Amino acid sequence: MKFPKKIRTYCPKCKKHTVHAVKQAKKRTRGTAHPMGKANRQKERKKRGYGGHGKYSKPAAGKKPTQKLDLRLKCEECSKMHTKTGFRIKKFEMV
């Protein structure tokens, strides 16, 4: 998918449609995004000590053919950034 470097979209800070610069955000894994979440605390507790780690030693179930993409939009009037998240795409190219 080809995507323009500047788009005109709604800015929640200015409360109107303005021109935004578009940048691809780097996805963070669940562990780095929420290091103190309940699931990660449980996983760390389970992985301590000896022996196998049960469900935590197995790879995650089937990888999806496409990954979700996050875009960072920076308003050119107020310089505030917000994200446009969660659409799936195989190839992404800025034009």
The first five atom37 places (N, CA, C, CB, O) and aatype in JSON, in Angstrom:
{
  "aatype": [12, 11, 13, 14, 11, 11, 9, 1, 16, 18, 4, 14, 11, 4, 11, 11, 8, 16, 19, 8, 0, 19, 11, 5, 0, 11, 11, 1, 16, 1, 7, 16, 0, 8, 14, 12, 7, 11, 0, 2, 1, 5, 11, 6, 1, 11, 11, 1, 7, 18, 7, 7, 8, 7, 11, 18, 15, 11, 14, 0, 0, 7, 11, 11, 14, 16, 5, 11, 10, 3, 10, 1, 10, 11, 4, 6, 6, 4, 15, 11, 12, 8, 16, 11, 16, 7, 13, 1, 9, 11, 11, 13, 6, 12, 19],
  "atom_mask": [
    [1, 1, 1, 1, 1],
    [1, 1, 1, 1, 1],
    [1, 1, 1, 1, 1],
    [1, 1, 1, 1, 1],
    [1, 1, 1, 1, 1],
    [1, 1, 1, 1, 1],
    [1, 1, 1, 1, 1],
    [1, 1, 1, 1, 1],
    [1, 1, 1, 1, 1],
    [1, 1, 1, 1, 1],
    [1, 1, 1, 1, 1],
    [1, 1, 1, 1, 1],
    [1, 1, 1, 1, 1],
    [1, 1, 1, 1, 1],
    [1, 1, 1, 1, 1],
    [1, 1, 1, 1, 1],
    [1, 1, 1, 1, 1],
    [1, 1, 1, 1, 1],
    [1, 1, 1, 1, 1],
    [1, 1, 1, 1, 1],
    [1, 1, 1, 1, 1],
    [1, 1, 1, 1, 1],
    [1, 1, 1, 1, 1],
    [1, 1, 1, 1, 1],
    [1, 1, 1, 1, 1],
    [1, 1, 1, 1, 1],
    [1, 1, 1, 1, 1],
    [1, 1, 1, 1, 1],
    [1, 1, 1, 1, 1],
    [1, 1, 1, 1, 1],
    [1, 1, 1, 0, 1],
    [1, 1, 1, 1, 1],
    [1, 1, 1, 1, 1],
    [1, 1, 1, 1, 1],
    [1, 1, 1, 1, 1],
    [1, 1, 1, 1, 1],
    [1, 1, 1, 0, 1],
    [1, 1, 1, 1, 1],
    [1, 1, 1, 1, 1],
    [1, 1, 1, 1, 1],
    [1, 1, 1, 1, 1],
    [1, 1, 1, 1, 1],
    [1, 1, 1, 1, 1],
    [1, 1, 1, 1, 1],
    [1, 1, 1, 1, 1],
    [1, 1, 1, 1, 1],
    [1, 1, 1, 1, 1],
    [1, 1, 1, 1, 1],
    [1, 1, 1, 0, 1],
    [1, 1, 1, 1, 1],
    [1, 1, 1, 0, 1],
    [1, 1, 1, 0, 1],
    [1, 1, 1, 1, 1],
    [1, 1, 1, 0, 1],
    [1, 1, 1, 1, 1],
    [1, 1, 1, 1, 1],
    [1, 1, 1, 1, 1],
    [1, 1, 1, 1, 1],
    [1, 1, 1, 1, 1],
    [1, 1, 1, 1, 1],
    [1, 1, 1, 1, 1],
    [1, 1, 1, 0, 1],
    [1, 1, 1, 1, 1],
    [1, 1, 1, 1, 1],
    [1, 1, 1, 1, 1],
    [1, 1, 1, 1, 1],
    [1, 1, 1, 1, 1],
    [1, 1, 1, 1, 1],
    [1, 1, 1, 1, 1],
    [1, 1, 1, 1, 1],
    [1, 1, 1, 1, 1],
    [1, 1, 1, 1, 1],
    [1, 1, 1, 1, 1],
    [1, 1, 1, 1, 1],
    [1, 1, 1, 1, 1],
    [1, 1, 1, 1, 1],
    [1, 1, 1, 1, 1],
    [1, 1, 1, 1, 1],
    [1, 1, 1, 1, 1],
    [1, 1, 1, 1, 1],
    [1, 1, 1, 1, 1],
    [1, 1, 1, 1, 1],
    [1, 1, 1, 1, 1],
    [1, 1, 1, 1, 1],
    [1, 1, 1, 1, 1],
    [1, 1, 1, 0, 1],
    [1, 1, 1, 1, 1],
    [1, 1, 1, 1, 1],
    [1, 1, 1, 1, 1],
    [1, 1, 1, 1, 1],
    [1, 1, 1, 1, 1],
    [1, 1, 1, 1, 1],
    [1, 1, 1, 1, 1],
    [1, 1, 1, 1, 1],
    [1, 1, 1, 1, 1]
  ],
  "atom_positions": [
    [[0.84, -1.17, 0.0], [0.0, 0.0, 0.0], [0.89, 1.23, 0.0], [-0.96, 0.0, 1.21], [1.82, 1.34, 0.8]],
    [[0.6, 2.16, -0.88], [1.33, 3.42, -0.92], [0.55, 4.45, -0.12], [1.57, 3.9, -2.39], [-0.66, 4.6, -0.29]],
    [[1.24, 5.16, 0.74], [0.6, 6.11, 1.63], [1.32, 7.45, 1.52], [0.61, 5.59, 3.11], [2.55, 7.47, 1.5]],
    [[0.6, 8.58, 1.43], [1.27, 9.88, 1.31], [1.98, 10.29, 2.59], [0.26, 10.96, 0.93], [1.62, 9.86, 3.69]],
    [[3.01, 11.14, 2.45], [3.77, 11.59, 3.61], [3.02, 12.65, 4.41], [5.11, 12.14, 3.17], [3.29, 12.85, 5.59]],
    [[2.08, 13.32, 3.76], [1.25, 14.32, 4.45], [-0.21, 14.05, 4.1], [1.65, 15.78, 4.05], [-0.55, 13.86, 2.93]],
    [[-1.06, 14.03, 5.13], [-2.49, 13.85, 4.89], [-3.26, 14.91, 5.67], [-2.96, 12.42, 5.3], [-2.77, 15.47, 6.65]],
    [[-4.47, 15.17, 5.21], [-5.34, 16.11, 5.9], [-6.36, 15.28, 6.69], [-6.06, 17.1, 4.89], [-7.19, 14.59, 6.11]],
    [[-6.26, 15.36, 8.02], [-7.15, 14.58, 8.87], [-7.47, 15.36, 10.15], [-6.51, 13.21, 9.22], [-6.93, 16.44, 10.38]],
    [[-8.35, 14.8, 10.97], [-8.82, 15.48, 12.17], [-7.77, 15.49, 13.27], [-10.08, 14.82, 12.67], [-7.15, 14.46, 13.56]],
    [[-7.57, 16.65, 13.87], [-6.64, 16.78, 15.01], [-7.48, 16.96, 16.28], [-5.66, 18.0, 14.82], [-8.22, 17.93, 16.39]],
    [[-7.37, 16.03, 17.24], [-8.16, 16.15, 18.47], [-7.78, 17.36, 19.33], [-8.01, 14.89, 19.28], [-8.59, 17.83, 20.12]],
    [[-6.55, 17.86, 19.18], [-6.12, 19.03, 19.96], [-6.71, 20.32, 19.39], [-4.58, 19.11, 19.99], [-7.27, 21.13, 20.13]],
    [[-6.58, 20.5, 18.06], [-7.11, 21.7, 17.4], [-8.63, 21.62, 17.21], [-6.43, 21.89, 16.04], [-9.29, 22.64, 17.03]],
    [[-9.17, 20.39, 17.26], [-10.6, 20.13, 17.04], [-11.06, 20.55, 15.64], [-11.42, 20.87, 18.08], [-12.17, 21.04, 15.45]],
    [[-10.18, 20.33, 14.67], [-10.54, 20.58, 13.27], [-9.62, 19.76, 12.37], [-10.44, 22.1, 12.92], [-8.65, 19.17, 12.84]],
    [[-9.93, 19.71, 11.09], [-9.1, 18.99, 10.13], [-7.9, 19.86, 9.73], [-9.92, 18.59, 8.87], [-8.06, 21.01, 9.32]],
    [[-6.71, 19.3, 9.87], [-5.49, 20.0, 9.51], [-4.56, 19.04, 8.77], [-4.79, 20.6, 10.77], [-4.82, 17.84, 8.7]],
    [[-3.48, 19.58, 8.23], [-2.48, 18.75, 7.54], [-1.59, 18.09, 8.59], [-1.64, 19.61, 6.53], [-1.13, 18.75, 9.52]],
    [[-1.35, 16.8, 8.42], [-0.51, 16.04, 9.35], [0.64, 15.38, 8.6], [-1.35, 14.97, 10.1], [0.46, 14.89, 7.48]],
    [[1.81, 15.37, 9.22], [2.94, 14.61, 8.69], [2.8, 13.18, 9.19], [4.32, 15.23, 9.13], [2.48, 12.95, 10.36]],
    [[3.03, 12.21, 8.31], [2.82, 10.81, 8.65], [4.16, 10.1, 8.82], [1.98, 10.11, 7.57], [5.08, 10.28, 8.01]],
    [[4.27, 9.3, 9.88], [5.47, 8.54, 10.14], [5.05, 7.17, 10.65], [6.41, 9.27, 11.17], [4.08, 7.05, 11.39]],
    [[5.78, 6.14, 10.25], [5.44, 4.79, 10.7], [5.99, 4.58, 12.1], [5.98, 3.72, 9.72], [7.18, 4.81, 12.34]],
    [[5.14, 4.15, 13.03], [5.57, 3.91, 14.39], [6.14, 2.51, 14.51], [4.41, 4.1, 15.38], [5.67, 1.59, 13.84]],
    [[7.14, 2.35, 15.35], [7.74, 1.05, 15.56], [6.87, 0.29, 16.55], [9.21, 1.18, 16.07], [6.58, 0.79, 17.64]],
    [[6.44, -0.92, 16.17], [5.6, -1.72, 17.04], [6.43, -2.26, 18.19], [4.93, -2.88, 16.26], [7.57, -2.69, 18.01]],
    [[5.84, -2.22, 19.38], [6.5, -2.8, 20.54], [5.82, -4.12, 20.87], [6.46, -1.83, 21.76], [4.6, -4.25, 20.71]],
    [[6.59, -5.08, 21.31], [6.0, -6.36, 21.68], [5.19, -6.19, 22.95], [7.09, -7.45, 21.86], [5.37, -5.21, 23.68]],
    [[4.33, -7.13, 23.23], [3.47, -7.02, 24.4], [4.29, -6.94, 25.69], [2.52, -8.21, 24.47], [3.92, -6.24, 26.63]],
    [[5.4, -7.65, 25.72], [6.24, -7.64, 26.92], [6.89, -6.29, 27.18], [0.0, 0.0, 0.0], [7.01, -5.88, 28.33]],
    [[7.3, -5.59, 26.13], [7.93, -4.29, 26.34], [6.9, -3.19, 26.48], [8.87, -3.97, 25.18], [7.16, -2.17, 27.13]],
    [[5.72, -3.37, 25.89], [4.68, -2.35, 25.99], [4.06, -2.32, 27.39], [3.59, -2.59, 24.94], [3.74, -1.25, 27.91]],
    [[3.9, -3.51, 28.0], [3.28, -3.61, 29.32], [4.12, -4.53, 30.2], [1.82, -4.14, 29.22], [3.71, -5.65, 30.5]],
    [[5.32, -4.07, 30.63], [6.22, -4.97, 31.35], [5.7, -5.39, 32.72], [7.55, -4.32, 31.51], [6.1, -6.44, 33.23]],
    [[4.83, -4.61, 33.33], [4.33, -4.97, 34.66], [2.88, -5.44, 34.62], [4.46, -3.78, 35.59], [2.2, -5.44, 35.64]],
    [[2.4, -5.84, 33.44], [1.04, -6.36, 33.33], [0.9, -7.68, 34.06], [0.0, 0.0, 0.0], [1.89, -8.35, 34.34]],
    [[-0.33, -8.04, 34.36], [-0.59, -9.26, 35.13], [-0.02, -10.5, 34.43], [-2.08, -9.44, 35.36], [0.59, -11.35, 35.08]],
    [[-0.22, -10.6, 33.12], [0.26, -11.77, 32.39], [1.79, -11.87, 32.43], [-0.22, -11.72, 30.93], [2.33, -12.96, 32.58]],
    [[2.47, -10.74, 32.31], [3.94, -10.77, 32.33], [4.48, -11.08, 33.72], [4.5, -9.44, 31.85], [5.5, -11.76, 33.85]],
    [[3.81, -10.59, 34.75], [4.23, -10.93, 36.11], [4.05, -12.44, 36.35], [3.42, -10.12, 37.16], [4.91, -13.08, 36.95]],
    [[2.94, -12.98, 35.88], [2.66, -14.4, 36.02], [3.7, -15.23, 35.27], [1.24, -14.73, 35.49], [4.18, -16.25, 35.77]],
    [[4.05, -14.77, 34.07], [5.04, -15.48, 33.25], [6.4, -15.49, 33.94], [5.16, -14.82, 31.85], [7.06, -16.53, 34.0]],
    [[6.83, -14.35, 34.47], [8.11, -14.27, 35.15], [8.13, -15.16, 36.39], [8.42, -12.82, 35.54], [9.14, -15.81, 36.68]],
    [[7.03, -15.2, 37.13], [6.94, -16.03, 38.32], [7.06, -17.51, 37.95], [5.62, -15.76, 39.07], [7.73, -18.28, 38.63]],
    [[6.4, -17.89, 36.85], [6.42, -19.27, 36.4], [7.8, -19.69, 35.91], [5.39, -19.47, 35.3], [8.2, -20.84, 36.09]],
    [[8.54, -18.77, 35.28], [9.83, -19.11, 34.67], [10.98, -19.2, 35.67], [10.16, -18.1, 33.6], [12.09, -19.57, 35.3]],
    [[10.73, -18.85, 36.93], [11.79, -18.95, 37.93], [12.02, -20.4, 38.32], [11.44, -18.1, 39.18], [11.11, -21.23, 38.22]],
    [[13.22, -20.72, 38.77], [13.51, -22.06, 39.29], [13.86, -23.07, 38.22], [0.0, 0.0, 0.0], [14.27, -22.71, 37.11]],
    [[13.7, -24.34, 38.55], [14.1, -25.45, 37.69], [12.92, -25.99, 36.9], [14.73, -26.56, 38.52], [11.77, -25.67, 37.2]],
    [[13.22, -26.81, 35.89], [12.18, -27.54, 35.18], [11.66, -26.78, 33.97], [0.0, 0.0, 0.0], [12.08, -25.67, 33.67]],
    [[10.71, -27.43, 33.29], [10.1, -26.81, 32.12], [9.2, -25.65, 32.53], [0.0, 0.0, 0.0], [8.85, -25.5, 33.7]],
    [[8.85, -24.85, 31.58], [8.05, -23.67, 31.88], [6.62, -23.78, 31.37], [8.69, -22.45, 31.31], [5.94, -22.77, 31.21]],
    [[6.16, -24.99, 31.1], [4.77, -25.21, 30.71], [4.4, -24.45, 29.46], [0.0, 0.0, 0.0], [5.1, -24.51, 28.45]],
    [[3.27, -23.74, 29.51], [2.79, -23.04, 28.32], [3.72, -21.9, 27.9], [1.39, -22.49, 28.56], [3.62, -21.41, 26.78]],
    [[4.61, -21.46, 28.79], [5.5, -20.36, 28.46], [6.74, -20.81, 27.69], [5.91, -19.65, 29.73], [7.5, -19.97, 27.2]],
    [[6.96, -22.13, 27.57], [8.11, -22.59, 26.82], [7.74, -22.9, 25.37], [8.72, -23.81, 27.48], [8.62, -23.18, 24.55]],
    [[6.45, -22.85, 25.05], [6.0, -23.16, 23.69], [5.94, -21.87, 22.87], [4.6, -23.86, 23.72], [5.69, -20.8, 23.43]],
    [[6.17, -21.96, 21.55], [6.02, -20.76, 20.72], [4.56, -20.34, 20.61], [6.62, -20.99, 19.32], [3.67, -21.17, 20.8]],
    [[4.32, -19.09, 20.31], [2.96, -18.59, 20.16], [2.26, -19.3, 19.01], [2.96, -17.06, 19.94], [2.92, -19.7, 18.04]],
    [[0.95, -19.47, 19.1], [0.19, -20.16, 18.06], [0.24, -19.37, 16.77], [-1.28, -20.36, 18.5], [0.29, -18.14, 16.8]],
    [[0.24, -20.06, 15.64], [0.36, -19.57, 14.27], [0.49, -18.08, 14.04], [0.0, 0.0, 0.0], [-0.35, -17.3, 14.49]],
    [[1.52, -17.69, 13.34], [1.73, -16.28, 13.02], [0.77, -15.85, 11.93], [3.19, -16.02, 12.59], [0.51, -16.61, 10.99]],
    [[0.24, -14.67, 12.03], [-0.71, -14.17, 11.04], [0.03, -13.76, 9.77], [-1.53, -12.98, 11.62], [1.2, -13.36, 9.84]],
    [[-0.62, -13.84, 8.61], [0.05, -13.49, 7.35], [0.34, -12.0, 7.22], [-0.79, -13.94, 6.18], [1.26, -11.61, 6.49]],
    [[-0.42, -11.17, 7.91], [-0.15, -9.73, 7.89], [-0.03, -9.23, 9.31], [-1.26, -8.96, 7.12], [-0.61, -9.81, 10.23]],
    [[0.71, -8.15, 9.5], [0.86, -7.56, 10.82], [0.11, -6.24, 10.87], [2.35, -7.37, 11.16], [-0.08, -5.58, 9.84]],
    [[-0.3, -5.86, 12.06], [-0.99, -4.58, 12.2], [0.02, -3.44, 12.13], [-1.78, -4.53, 13.53], [1.16, -3.56, 12.59]],
    [[-0.41, -2.35, 11.53], [0.47, -1.21, 11.32], [-0.01, -0.03, 12.16], [0.52, -0.82, 9.81], [-1.22, 0.22, 12.25]],
    [[0.91, 0.69, 12.77], [0.59, 1.9, 13.51], [1.23, 3.08, 12.79], [1.08, 1.81, 14.98], [2.39, 3.02, 12.38]],
    [[0.47, 4.16, 12.63], [1.0, 5.38, 12.04], [1.0, 6.47, 13.08], [0.18, 5.81, 10.8], [0.08, 6.55, 13.9]],
    [[2.03, 7.31, 13.06], [2.06, 8.47, 13.94], [1.78, 9.7, 13.1], [3.43, 8.59, 14.69], [2.46, 9.94, 12.1]],
    [[0.8, 10.46, 13.5], [0.4, 11.66, 12.77], [0.78, 12.88, 13.59], [-1.12, 11.64, 12.45], [0.39, 13.0, 14.75]],
    [[1.54, 13.79, 12.98], [1.95, 15.01, 13.68], [1.27, 16.2, 13.03], [3.51, 15.18, 13.68], [1.46, 16.46, 11.84]],
    [[0.47, 16.92, 13.81], [-0.25, 18.08, 13.3], [0.74, 19.2, 12.99], [-1.33, 18.56, 14.33], [1.64, 19.47, 13.79]],
    [[0.58, 19.83, 11.86], [1.52, 20.89, 11.48], [1.17, 22.24, 12.1], [1.57, 21.03, 9.97], [1.97, 23.17, 12.06]],
    [[-0.04, 22.36, 12.68], [-0.41, 23.62, 13.34], [0.02, 23.62, 14.8], [-1.92, 23.85, 13.24], [0.67, 24.55, 15.26]],
    [[-0.35, 22.57, 15.54], [-0.06, 22.55, 16.98], [1.1, 21.63, 17.35], [-1.29, 22.13, 17.74], [1.52, 21.62, 18.5]],
    [[1.63, 20.87, 16.4], [2.75, 19.95, 16.58], [2.46, 18.79, 17.55], [3.95, 20.72, 17.08], [3.38, 18.14, 18.04]],
    [[1.19, 18.55, 17.83], [0.81, 17.42, 18.66], [0.82, 16.15, 17.82], [-0.58, 17.64, 19.31], [0.49, 16.19, 16.64]],
    [[1.2, 15.03, 18.44], [1.19, 13.74, 17.74], [0.07, 12.88, 18.27], [2.54, 13.02, 17.88], [-0.21, 12.87, 19.47]],
    [[-0.57, 12.15, 17.38], [-1.48, 11.09, 17.8], [-1.32, 9.93, 16.83], [-2.96, 11.58, 17.84], [-0.7, 10.07, 15.78]],
    [[-1.87, 8.79, 17.19], [-1.64, 7.59, 16.37], [-2.91, 7.14, 15.69], [-1.09, 6.47, 17.22], [-4.02, 7.32, 16.19]],
    [[-2.71, 6.55, 14.54], [-3.78, 5.86, 13.82], [-3.37, 4.4, 13.87], [-3.96, 6.41, 12.31], [-2.38, 4.01, 13.26]],
    [[-4.14, 3.59, 14.59], [-3.68, 2.25, 14.88], [-4.52, 1.18, 14.22], [-3.67, 2.02, 16.35], [-5.67, 1.38, 13.85]],
    [[-3.88, 0.02, 14.1], [-4.56, -1.22, 13.9], [-5.17, -1.54, 12.55], [0.0, 0.0, 0.0], [-6.27, -2.09, 12.51]],
    [[-4.52, -1.23, 11.43], [-5.01, -1.81, 10.2], [-3.94, -2.74, 9.64], [-5.38, -0.71, 9.16], [-2.74, -2.47, 9.75]],
    [[-4.39, -3.83, 9.06], [-3.48, -4.88, 8.62], [-3.03, -4.65, 7.19], [-4.14, -6.24, 8.75], [-3.82, -4.29, 6.32]],
    [[-1.74, -4.87, 6.95], [-1.2, -4.64, 5.63], [0.1, -5.45, 5.47], [-0.94, -3.12, 5.39], [0.85, -5.61, 6.43]],
    [[0.35, -5.94, 4.26], [1.58, -6.69, 4.03], [2.74, -5.76, 3.72], [1.39, -7.69, 2.88], [3.78, -5.81, 4.38]],
    [[2.56, -4.91, 2.71], [3.62, -3.98, 2.33], [3.16, -2.55, 2.59], [4.01, -4.17, 0.84], [2.0, -2.21, 2.34]],
    [[4.05, -1.73, 3.09], [3.74, -0.34, 3.37], [4.85, 0.53, 2.8], [3.56, -0.09, 4.9], [6.03, 0.28, 3.04]],
    [[4.46, 1.57, 2.05], [5.46, 2.43, 1.42], [4.99, 3.88, 1.51], [5.71, 2.01, -0.07], [3.84, 4.18, 1.19]],
    [[5.88, 4.76, 1.93], [5.56, 6.19, 1.98], [5.9, 6.8, 0.64], [6.33, 6.91, 3.14], [6.98, 6.57, 0.09]],
    [[4.96, 7.6, 0.1], [5.16, 8.21, -1.22], [5.28, 9.71, -1.06], [4.0, 7.86, -2.18], [5.46, 10.43, -2.04]]
  ]
}
